[in-house]
Amino acid sequence: MSIIRSVEELNALYGDPGEASLVKVTKALTSGYARMIEASPFVALATVGPDGLDCSPRGDDAGVVRIADERTLLLPDWRGNNRVDSLANIVRDPRVALMFLVPGSTTTMRINGTAVVSVDPALTGSFEADGRHPRSVIVVTVEEVYFQCARALIRSQLWNPERFVDPQSLPTAGAMLKEAKDDFDQEAYDRDWPARAAKTMW
């Protein structure tokens, strides 16, 4: 196996980046970038900490983040599994990366920056869904923002309903849990999950 060992080797292999891939990077949100992010109900949040890396899916009924200003995003931490992997990373290492998806669009948005975890009552209280509020809000300071080339989404045909996979052909969450723990009650988990999720969405 031939392995690349240096950035110089990579540059020699791939050549120089195109002009558009360089000039698209800004230090703050432009009006167009803000519109794309406001349209996104889903973001993948990447963090890093002493225990390694984490990439967590985040979604919301409307825009997944609130834009406070051209360099600040607010991401409410709605109910989940309480592992707090991303939050634990952020409090120890503030570096974050976000990738936003907009249903139907082949353009994705990327942000690199730093974050803190706020439990300010006024801030958490400003978010509400189904009568509930998030326990914390991730406050992201933008260091660079840019759109991503559409080729990946075009190649994958991510939004093409004819390519959607039948969920019945995939293992259930309970089945995957049972593979990890032999005595796990797969049937009870899969049976109870839809009602539990509906009650604990927010």
TAGI-V324983 format. One record per backbone hydrogen bond with DSSP energy under -1.0 kcal/mol. NH is the residue of the N-H (numbers start at 1). CO is the residue of the C=O. If there is no record, write none. Layout:
NH:CO  NH:CO
This chain:
10:6  11:7  12:8  13:9  14:10  15:11  22:19  23:19  24:20  25:22  26:145  29:70  34:30  35:31  36:32  37:33  38:34  39:35  40:37  43:58  44:99  45:56  46:97  47:54  49:52  52:49  54:47  56:45  58:43  60:41  64:40  66:74  68:72  69:72  72:69  73:140  74:66  75:138  77:136  78:76  88:84  89:85  90:86  91:87  92:89  93:89  96:113  97:46  98:111  99:44  100:109  101:42  105:102  109:100  110:146  111:98  112:144  113:96  114:141  115:94  116:139  118:137  124:120  125:121  127:124  129:132  132:129  137:118  138:75  139:116  140:73  141:114  142:71  143:112  144:112  145:26  146:110  148:108  154:150  155:151  156:152  157:153  158:153  160:157  163:160  164:161  169:166  170:167  176:172  177:173  178:174  179:175  180:176  181:177  184:181  186:184  189:185  190:186  191:187  192:188  193:189  196:192  197:193  198:194  199:195  200:196
